[in-house]
Amino acid sequence: REAAKLKSTYVDALPAADVTTTQILVNVFDGSAKSTARLRLRERGDWITLDHTPLVDPGYAALHAAGQAEGAPSAARLPGPAVAQHIWSGYLPATPPGTYTLEVESRDMFGQLHTARHVLRVE
């Protein structure tokens, strides 16, 4: 089941110099404080435990802002952003330029494992 969602609008490519300082956000579908999440660059192996990071979902905040713009259709107006409990975050280790598969695993409160993958280019 593909329940751990990676928002490709957040990260598609990173300069190699920024890899260790760019926060990677993972939106875990229906996640809660009882969920866990981890990620790795599949080609480099080691899993990194992610931190549960309650915050306003940046993707939702951007959609909300677009709906508030002058001339936006009234159907595009969303309720104001609120702190989401389904965000995890972490940082990658130093990584040489190349194309990698960013792999995420999350485990929900019932022990069910969910996975997702996303291509990440380090330039």
Disulfide bonds with the S-S distance in Angstrom:
none
